[in-house]
Amino acid sequence: MKTIKVLFAYFSMFLLIISCSDDDGNDGGFSSAALVGTWDLVAVSVSAAVDIDGDGSTSTNLLDEEDCISGSIVLRDDATYQFELSNFSLNPITNNQYVVQCSGVSQATGAWGSDGIQVIFQGSNLLGTLQLSNNTMIKVVGNQLPGVATYVYERR
């Protein structure tokens, strides 16, 4: 009888150990703590390469073509954020040529949360939900030219 009790105790400890495995539902995504910090705008992608600056080189990233576009998102550990993005418009002119016009800055603050795969921003409709991929946050817009397909932020 004593052997059965000892075996039962070992079996119970074994079950306890395996039931406490690291399963937080994060599916290998980012923890909220890993997201805290400053994220800089590194790409404003359009669906087709353009030569806005007239240097003969085309790019699908407007940041390669126009210096007036910038942005950042600061995620704080108290689950608040601060967002800033240059206001700009991409307009067609002639012969598949486009021009970018910058005018001021949009700013927003509010609360943020993450499930490790996406970040959801509340307090403003400027950001909405951004997808996490590698070391980037991506806002998918999906417009065809003239328009922005994605905004890509990378951790500083």
C-alpha positions as CSV (number, residue, x, y, z in Angstrom):
1,M,0.0,0.0,0.0
2,K,2.9,2.3,0.8
3,T,4.4,1.7,-2.6
4,I,1.1,2.7,-4.3
5,K,0.9,5.9,-2.3
6,V,4.5,6.8,-3.3
7,L,3.8,6.0,-7.0
8,F,0.6,8.0,-6.8
9,A,2.6,11.0,-5.3
10,Y,5.2,10.7,-8.1
11,F,2.6,10.5,-10.8
12,S,0.7,13.5,-9.3
13,M,3.9,15.6,-9.3
14,F,4.6,14.5,-12.9
15,L,1.1,15.6,-14.0
16,L,1.6,18.9,-12.2
17,I,4.9,19.6,-13.9
18,I,3.7,18.8,-17.4
19,S,0.4,20.8,-16.9
20,C,2.4,23.9,-16.0
21,S,4.1,24.1,-19.4
22,D,4.7,27.5,-21.0
23,D,1.5,28.0,-22.9
24,D,0.3,31.6,-22.6
25,G,-1.6,31.6,-25.9
26,N,0.9,33.9,-27.5
27,D,1.7,31.5,-30.4
28,G,5.4,32.6,-30.6
29,G,4.4,36.3,-31.0
30,F,5.7,39.4,-29.3
31,S,5.1,39.9,-25.6
32,S,3.7,43.4,-24.6
33,A,7.0,44.1,-22.8
34,A,9.0,43.4,-26.0
35,L,6.9,46.0,-27.9
36,V,7.5,48.9,-25.5
37,G,9.7,51.6,-27.1
38,T,9.9,53.8,-30.1
39,W,8.9,52.5,-33.6
40,D,10.0,54.6,-36.6
41,L,8.3,54.8,-40.0
42,V,10.8,53.0,-42.4
43,A,8.5,52.5,-45.4
44,V,5.4,53.9,-47.0
45,S,4.8,51.4,-49.8
46,V,2.8,52.0,-52.9
47,S,1.6,49.4,-55.4
48,A,3.9,50.4,-58.3
49,A,7.4,52.0,-58.3
50,V,7.4,55.8,-58.8
51,D,10.1,58.4,-59.4
52,I,8.8,61.3,-57.3
53,D,12.1,63.1,-56.9
54,G,13.0,62.9,-60.6
55,D,16.4,61.3,-60.2
56,G,15.7,58.5,-62.7
57,S,15.5,55.9,-59.9
58,T,12.1,54.4,-59.0
59,S,11.0,52.9,-55.7
60,T,7.8,51.5,-54.2
61,N,8.9,53.1,-50.9
62,L,7.9,56.8,-50.8
63,L,10.5,57.4,-48.1
64,D,13.2,56.8,-50.8
65,E,11.6,59.4,-53.0
66,E,10.4,62.2,-50.6
67,D,12.2,63.6,-47.6
68,C,9.1,65.3,-46.0
69,I,7.5,62.0,-44.9
70,S,8.2,60.8,-41.4
71,G,6.5,59.1,-38.5
72,S,6.9,57.3,-35.2
73,I,4.9,55.4,-32.6
74,V,6.0,55.4,-29.0
75,L,4.5,52.4,-27.0
76,R,4.8,52.9,-23.2
77,D,4.7,50.2,-20.6
78,D,1.6,51.7,-19.0
79,A,-0.3,50.7,-22.3
80,T,-0.5,54.2,-23.7
81,Y,1.0,55.4,-27.0
82,Q,2.0,58.6,-28.8
83,F,1.7,58.7,-32.6
84,E,3.0,61.2,-35.1
85,L,2.9,61.1,-38.9
86,S,3.5,63.6,-41.6
87,N,0.4,64.6,-43.6
88,F,1.0,64.0,-47.3
89,S,-1.0,63.4,-50.4
90,L,0.2,61.4,-53.5
91,N,-1.3,62.9,-56.6
92,P,-1.0,61.9,-60.3
93,I,0.2,64.5,-62.8
94,T,0.9,63.3,-66.3
95,N,2.4,60.2,-68.0
96,N,2.3,58.0,-64.9
97,Q,4.1,60.7,-62.9
98,Y,3.1,61.5,-59.3
99,V,3.8,64.3,-56.9
100,V,3.8,64.2,-53.1
101,Q,2.6,67.2,-51.2
102,C,3.4,67.4,-47.5
103,S,1.4,69.6,-45.1
104,G,1.8,69.4,-41.3
105,V,1.7,66.5,-38.9
106,S,-1.1,64.3,-37.5
107,Q,-0.8,63.3,-33.9
108,A,-2.7,60.9,-31.7
109,T,-2.5,59.4,-28.2
110,G,-4.5,56.7,-26.5
111,A,-4.3,53.1,-25.3
112,W,-2.8,50.1,-27.0
113,G,-2.9,46.3,-26.5
114,S,-1.4,43.3,-28.2
115,D,-2.1,39.6,-28.6
116,G,1.5,39.1,-29.8
117,I,0.5,39.0,-33.5
118,Q,-1.1,42.4,-33.8
119,V,-1.3,45.7,-32.0
120,I,-4.6,47.4,-31.5
121,F,-4.7,51.2,-30.9
122,Q,-7.6,53.0,-29.2
123,G,-8.2,56.7,-28.8
124,S,-7.9,57.6,-32.5
125,N,-8.9,56.1,-35.8
126,L,-5.5,57.1,-37.4
127,L,-3.8,53.8,-36.5
128,G,-6.4,51.1,-35.9
129,T,-4.8,47.6,-36.0
130,L,-1.2,46.9,-37.1
131,Q,0.2,43.5,-37.8
132,L,3.5,42.3,-36.2
133,S,6.0,40.6,-38.5
134,N,9.7,40.0,-37.5
135,N,10.8,43.3,-36.0
136,T,8.1,45.4,-37.8
137,M,4.6,46.7,-37.3
138,I,2.7,47.0,-40.5
139,K,-0.5,48.9,-41.3
140,V,-2.1,47.6,-44.4
141,V,-4.1,50.2,-46.3
142,G,-4.2,48.4,-49.7
143,N,-4.9,51.3,-52.1
144,Q,-3.7,51.2,-55.7
145,L,-1.9,54.2,-57.1
146,P,-2.3,56.9,-56.4
147,G,-2.4,55.7,-52.8
148,V,-0.5,54.0,-50.0
149,A,-0.5,50.2,-49.7
150,T,1.3,49.8,-46.4
151,Y,3.0,51.8,-43.6
152,V,5.9,49.9,-42.0
153,Y,7.3,50.8,-38.6
154,E,10.5,49.3,-37.2
155,R,11.7,49.3,-33.6
156,R,14.4,51.9,-32.9
